[in-house]
Amino acid sequence: MVSQAGAVLLLETVRKTGLDQAMSAALAPWRKPRAAHDPGKILLDLALAVALGGDCLADVAMLRCEPALFGPVASDPTVSRLIDTLAASDEKALQAVRSARSEVRSRV
């Protein structure tokens, strides 16, 4: 866990600023009715993996290894399907993410 200390700071910043809730709300239209994982959390998990040195979608596995710290993390196929779905939405998904970031940035 010591090696993940920087990730904990990022994770707490996301929670305190409300970015996690804003992303979840913004990406709600892309959540399938019986989905176990929230699209907003999946994207935030990807961002955390990149911050920890990851360079591909499968690198969310480093978060999956620490469930007590990061909670449930989507499987590699789930992450990949979400990215495919968001990419197919033209600019709508990108605009939703930008809107969530902007909302949080103005509030913070």
C-alpha positions in Angstrom: 0.0 0.0 0.0 2.9 2.3 0.6 3.6 2.3 -3.2 0.1 3.5 -3.8 0.3 6.6 -1.4 0.2 9.1 -4.3 -2.9 7.3 -5.7 -4.6 7.7 -2.3 -4.0 11.4 -2.4 -5.5 11.6 -5.9 -8.5 9.4 -4.9 -9.2 11.6 -1.9 -9.0 14.7 -4.0 -11.5 13.3 -6.4 -13.9 12.4 -3.6 -13.5 15.7 -1.7 -14.1 17.8 -4.9 -17.0 15.7 -6.0 -15.5 14.8 -9.3 -16.6 11.2 -8.7 -20.2 12.2 -8.4 -20.1 14.6 -11.3 -18.6 12.0 -13.6 -21.1 9.4 -12.5 -24.0 11.8 -13.3 -22.5 13.0 -16.6 -22.0 9.4 -17.8 -25.2 8.0 -16.5 -26.7 7.9 -20.0 -24.0 5.3 -21.0 -24.7 3.0 -18.0 -26.5 -0.1 -19.0 -29.6 -1.0 -16.9 -28.1 -3.9 -15.0 -24.5 -2.8 -15.1 -22.4 -3.6 -12.0 -19.9 -0.8 -12.6 -20.4 2.9 -12.9 -19.0 4.4 -16.2 -17.8 7.5 -14.2 -15.8 5.3 -11.8 -14.4 3.3 -14.6 -13.0 6.4 -16.3 -11.6 7.7 -13.0 -10.0 4.3 -12.3 -8.3 4.6 -15.8 -7.1 8.1 -14.9 -5.7 6.8 -11.6 -4.0 3.9 -13.4 -2.4 6.4 -15.8 -1.2 8.5 -12.9 0.4 5.5 -11.4 2.4 4.8 -14.6 -0.1 2.7 -16.6 -0.2 3.0 -20.4 -3.0 0.7 -21.5 -6.5 -0.1 -20.4 -5.5 -3.4 -18.8 -3.3 -1.4 -16.3 -6.4 -0.9 -14.1 -5.4 -4.4 -12.8 -3.0 -2.6 -10.4 -6.0 -1.0 -8.8 -8.0 -4.3 -8.8 -5.2 -5.8 -6.7 -6.1 -3.4 -3.8 -9.9 -3.6 -3.3 -9.7 -2.3 0.2 -8.1 0.9 -1.2 -9.8 1.4 -4.5 -13.1 -0.5 -4.1 -14.4 -2.7 -6.9 -12.6 -2.2 -10.2 -14.2 -3.3 -13.5 -12.7 -6.2 -15.4 -10.6 -5.6 -18.5 -13.4 -6.5 -20.9 -15.8 -4.2 -19.1 -13.4 -1.3 -19.3 -12.8 -2.0 -23.0 -16.5 -2.2 -23.8 -17.1 1.1 -22.1 -14.3 2.8 -24.0 -15.7 1.4 -27.3 -19.2 2.6 -26.3 -18.0 6.1 -25.4 -15.9 6.4 -28.5 -18.9 5.5 -30.7 -21.0 8.3 -29.2 -19.3 10.9 -31.4 -18.6 14.0 -29.2 -21.4 13.4 -26.7 -19.4 11.4 -24.2 -16.4 13.8 -24.5 -18.7 16.8 -23.9 -20.2 15.0 -20.9 -16.8 14.5 -19.4 -15.7 18.1 -20.1 -19.0 19.4 -18.6 -18.4 17.4 -15.4 -14.8 18.6 -15.1 -15.9 22.2 -15.7 -18.6 22.0 -13.1 -16.2 20.6 -10.4 -13.5 23.1 -11.4 -15.8 26.1 -11.0 -17.1 24.8 -7.6 -13.6 24.1 -6.3 
